Amino acid sequence: MLAGEEGTAVQMAMRILVTMAGVYGAARLLDVASAHIDGCLYHGDSGLEFAERLVAGGARVHIPTTLNVGAVDLLHPEHFQGDPQLAARAARLMHAYEEMGCQPIWTCAPYQAMHRPALGTDIAWAESNAIVFANSVLGARTNRYGDFIDICMAITGRAPAFGLHLPENRRGQLLFRLEGIPPQLLREDVFFPVLGYFLGEVTQSKIPVIEGLLPETTEDQLKALGAAAASSGAVALFHAVGVTPEAPTLDAAFQGRPCPQTIPVTLADLRGTVGKLGTVEDGAIHVVALGSPHFSLAEFAALMPLLEQYPIHPEVEFIVCTNRLALVALQQRGWLAQLQAWGVRVVVDTCVVVAPIVRRQGGVLMTNSGKFAHYAPGNIGFEVVFGSLQECVRSATQGSVWRDNLLWFN
């Protein structure tokens, strides 16, 4: 490949990959079974030129490869509120990656859209929440890869042998012990993005081990935890004792070595973190945005009865971002028509913080997503209020923040 025997595009991809392997200090390359591409999100013409140069050179992916969100909802282009020329270039970029044989699922949660590598499988995934979920919840092995090297690995089927690909580098480095957390709060979905945000801030790029989560912790809860930890920090892997596959015991999480540091996590710590997830005091809201990572069907099942009970205020935009498979399931159940009748905009292929989806220019956005809360102020210029799913829906009903005053004080 490096010699050009498989074409100019493959040669370019391998040349980039070998160069980056040297940067990473990797002595060799290894085979990867699948890839997930973040470079399909339009950030400027350099990314478009790079992808179209690969296409012109005849590039095709060598392994099963899925695509992360783009900048437009290709099924519903009317959702895009920005410059039409920018939308056209973004769509061109998305189609270029399709031409290379990537699967157009357009989701930041490929693990909930039929792309679930097995325990111990080496993969080449980009997109921070997908990376941390694959490593932690599925037990697959990938580093925090980013734009452009992701497609190079997909084309060559190789990745540098370093970091989290190597089993000895996957042991825990910090222990977070939950202390005095009420059992009921441990079952609440809103607990997990808050815990994840706390972990990310403290951990940065180290590997945290969590002791004290319930064995019945759900996949969506772990998804929210990982996404928040990868936003406030650079977490690519966490272990939850008795919950995630590489941590059946505390000893296994640390691979039989002594725990280097233990950090207690108290209710007071989490209350403080809730405050960090908002940028303004409770008051009027203008937008509710859900689905970062993309909303699952189970999350829609929790949302439906709330919306039935609490109608959306006509001056509040209510947006839910999801993937195409979930959209089909919503249609089959008759839920999509009901959501639209209630005033909900269901967006696929993209999300609120990477594309101009919100109609309103500025204001206060409320969300139950730690990732949305982290990125919305800088990416789209909205102030943020964070709350549970129920708090978001009830706030949308009255156009101002409603709080469950017992949630963090029971």
PEPE-V661374 format. One record per residue. N is the residue number from 1. PHI is phi in whole degrees, -180 to 180 (* if undefined). Layout:
n->N phi->PHI
n->N phi->PHI
//
This chain:
n->1 phi->*
n->2 phi->-67
n->3 phi->-79
n->4 phi->90
n->5 phi->-71
n->6 phi->-111
n->7 phi->107
n->8 phi->-71
n->9 phi->-68
n->10 phi->-64
n->11 phi->-62
n->12 phi->-63
n->13 phi->-62
n->14 phi->-70
n->15 phi->-63
n->16 phi->-63
n->17 phi->-64
n->18 phi->-66
n->19 phi->-60
n->20 phi->-68
n->21 phi->-60
n->22 phi->-65
n->23 phi->-62
n->24 phi->-75
n->25 phi->80
n->26 phi->-82
n->27 phi->-84
n->28 phi->-154
n->29 phi->-105
n->30 phi->-133
n->31 phi->-75
n->32 phi->-120
n->33 phi->-91
n->34 phi->-159
n->35 phi->-140
n->36 phi->-133
n->37 phi->-105
n->38 phi->-99
n->39 phi->-68
n->40 phi->-80
n->41 phi->-88
n->42 phi->-72
n->43 phi->-120
n->44 phi->156
n->45 phi->-69
n->46 phi->-63
n->47 phi->-66
n->48 phi->-67
n->49 phi->-62
n->50 phi->-61
n->51 phi->-65
n->52 phi->-72
n->53 phi->-69
n->54 phi->-62
n->55 phi->-61
n->56 phi->-63
n->57 phi->-86
n->58 phi->83
n->59 phi->-66
n->60 phi->-138
n->61 phi->-70
n->62 phi->-94
n->63 phi->-135
n->64 phi->-55
n->65 phi->-138
n->66 phi->-109
n->67 phi->-114
n->68 phi->-75
n->69 phi->-61
n->70 phi->-102
n->71 phi->-96
n->72 phi->-136
n->73 phi->-86
n->74 phi->-66
n->75 phi->-80
n->76 phi->-135
n->77 phi->-62
n->78 phi->-66
n->79 phi->-70
n->80 phi->-74
n->81 phi->-107
n->82 phi->-105
n->83 phi->-64
n->84 phi->-59
n->85 phi->-68
n->86 phi->-64
n->87 phi->-61
n->88 phi->-65
n->89 phi->-68
n->90 phi->-63
n->91 phi->-67
n->92 phi->-59
n->93 phi->-64
n->94 phi->-61
n->95 phi->-69
n->96 phi->-62
n->97 phi->-69
n->98 phi->-62
n->99 phi->-63
n->100 phi->-84
n->101 phi->94
n->102 phi->-73
n->103 phi->-82
n->104 phi->-82
n->105 phi->-90
n->106 phi->48
n->107 phi->-143
n->108 phi->-83
n->109 phi->-122
n->110 phi->-62
n->111 phi->-67
n->112 phi->-109
n->113 phi->-138
n->114 phi->75
n->115 phi->-116
n->116 phi->-130
n->117 phi->-64
n->118 phi->-79
n->119 phi->-53
n->120 phi->83
n->121 phi->-79
n->122 phi->-80
n->123 phi->-136
n->124 phi->-126
n->125 phi->-109
n->126 phi->-110
n->127 phi->85
n->128 phi->-58
n->129 phi->-72
n->130 phi->-66
n->131 phi->-63
n->132 phi->-68
n->133 phi->-68
n->134 phi->-60
n->135 phi->-66
n->136 phi->-86
n->137 phi->-89
n->138 phi->-92
n->139 phi->77
n->140 phi->-77
n->141 phi->-129
n->142 phi->-150
n->143 phi->-91
n->144 phi->-79
n->145 phi->-87
n->146 phi->-126
n->147 phi->-59
n->148 phi->83
n->149 phi->-69
n->150 phi->-62
n->151 phi->-71
n->152 phi->-63
n->153 phi->-71
n->154 phi->-67
n->155 phi->-71
n->156 phi->-93
n->157 phi->72
n->158 phi->-128
n->159 phi->-145
n->160 phi->-66
n->161 phi->-85
n->162 phi->-157
n->163 phi->60
n->164 phi->-75
n->165 phi->-70
n->166 phi->-97
n->167 phi->-54
n->168 phi->-67
n->169 phi->-91
n->170 phi->-102
n->171 phi->-75
n->172 phi->-63
n->173 phi->-122
n->174 phi->-142
n->175 phi->-109
n->176 phi->-106
n->177 phi->-104
n->178 phi->-73
n->179 phi->-128
n->180 phi->71
n->181 phi->-84
n->182 phi->-58
n->183 phi->-54
n->184 phi->-64
n->185 phi->-66
n->186 phi->-64
n->187 phi->-96
n->188 phi->-81
n->189 phi->-58
n->190 phi->-66
n->191 phi->-62
n->192 phi->-76
n->193 phi->-63
n->194 phi->-69
n->195 phi->-60
n->196 phi->-62
n->197 phi->-65
n->198 phi->-61
n->199 phi->-59
n->200 phi->-62
n->201 phi->-61
n->202 phi->-80
n->203 phi->-78
n->204 phi->59
n->205 phi->-104
n->206 phi->-79
n->207 phi->-103
n->208 phi->-85
n->209 phi->-115
n->210 phi->-110
n->211 phi->-116
n->212 phi->125
n->213 phi->-73
n->214 phi->-75
n->215 phi->-58
n->216 phi->-88
n->217 phi->-52
n->218 phi->-87
n->219 phi->-62
n->220 phi->-64
n->221 phi->-68
n->222 phi->-67
n->223 phi->-59
n->224 phi->-66
n->225 phi->-62
n->226 phi->-64
n->227 phi->-63
n->228 phi->-68
n->229 phi->-65
n->230 phi->-80
n->231 phi->-94
n->232 phi->-77
n->233 phi->-133
n->234 phi->-121
n->235 phi->-68
n->236 phi->-113
n->237 phi->-156
n->238 phi->-131
n->239 phi->-117
n->240 phi->-117
n->241 phi->-61
n->242 phi->79
n->243 phi->-125
n->244 phi->-95
n->245 phi->-68
n->246 phi->-95
n->247 phi->-135
n->248 phi->-62
n->249 phi->-137
n->250 phi->-62
n->251 phi->-63
n->252 phi->-66
n->253 phi->-61
n->254 phi->-101
n->255 phi->51
n->256 phi->79
n->257 phi->-98
n->258 phi->-64
n->259 phi->-72
n->260 phi->-73
n->261 phi->-158
n->262 phi->-116
n->263 phi->-121
n->264 phi->-72
n->265 phi->-118
n->266 phi->-109
n->267 phi->-61
n->268 phi->-64
n->269 phi->-60
n->270 phi->-72
n->271 phi->-61
n->272 phi->-64
n->273 phi->-70
n->274 phi->-55
n->275 phi->-62
n->276 phi->-71
n->277 phi->-78
n->278 phi->-112
n->279 phi->-110
n->280 phi->-137
n->281 phi->-69
n->282 phi->-59
n->283 phi->-179
n->284 phi->-66
n->285 phi->-124
n->286 phi->-121
n->287 phi->-140
n->288 phi->-115
n->289 phi->-127
n->290 phi->-125
n->291 phi->107
n->292 phi->-137
n->293 phi->-64
n->294 phi->-48
n->295 phi->-62
n->296 phi->-91
n->297 phi->-64
n->298 phi->-63
n->299 phi->-69
n->300 phi->-63
n->301 phi->-62
n->302 phi->-77
n->303 phi->-75
n->304 phi->-56
n->305 phi->-65
n->306 phi->-67
n->307 phi->-67
n->308 phi->-64
n->309 phi->-85
n->310 phi->-125
n->311 phi->-65
n->312 phi->-78
n->313 phi->-63
n->314 phi->-61
n->315 phi->-97
n->316 phi->-107
n->317 phi->-76
n->318 phi->-126
n->319 phi->-123
n->320 phi->-125
n->321 phi->-101
n->322 phi->-151
n->323 phi->-103
n->324 phi->-67
n->325 phi->-65
n->326 phi->-64
n->327 phi->-61
n->328 phi->-62
n->329 phi->-64
n->330 phi->-62
n->331 phi->-63
n->332 phi->-64
n->333 phi->-87
n->334 phi->79
n->335 phi->-77
n->336 phi->-63
n->337 phi->-61
n->338 phi->-68
n->339 phi->-60
n->340 phi->-65
n->341 phi->-65
n->342 phi->-82
n->343 phi->96
n->344 phi->-92
n->345 phi->-96
n->346 phi->-99
n->347 phi->-113
n->348 phi->-120
n->349 phi->73
n->350 phi->-151
n->351 phi->-156
n->352 phi->-63
n->353 phi->-91
n->354 phi->-117
n->355 phi->-150
n->356 phi->-76
n->357 phi->-100
n->358 phi->-68
n->359 phi->-73
n->360 phi->-75
n->361 phi->-98
n->362 phi->83
n->363 phi->134
n->364 phi->-116
n->365 phi->-109
n->366 phi->-109
n->367 phi->-152
n->368 phi->-104
n->369 phi->-101
n->370 phi->-64
n->371 phi->-71
n->372 phi->-57
n->373 phi->-60
n->374 phi->-71
n->375 phi->-97
n->376 phi->-59
n->377 phi->-60
n->378 phi->-77
n->379 phi->-82
n->380 phi->-126
n->381 phi->76
n->382 phi->-99
n->383 phi->-71
n->384 phi->-129
n->385 phi->-125
n->386 phi->-107
n->387 phi->-164
n->388 phi->-71
n->389 phi->-59
n->390 phi->-63
n->391 phi->-64
n->392 phi->-63
n->393 phi->-67
n->394 phi->-68
n->395 phi->-69
n->396 phi->-65
n->397 phi->-67
n->398 phi->-101
n->399 phi->75
n->400 phi->-151
n->401 phi->-67
n->402 phi->-110
n->403 phi->-121
n->404 phi->-86
n->405 phi->-67
n->406 phi->-94
n->407 phi->-58
n->408 phi->-103
n->409 phi->-132
n->410 phi->-86
//
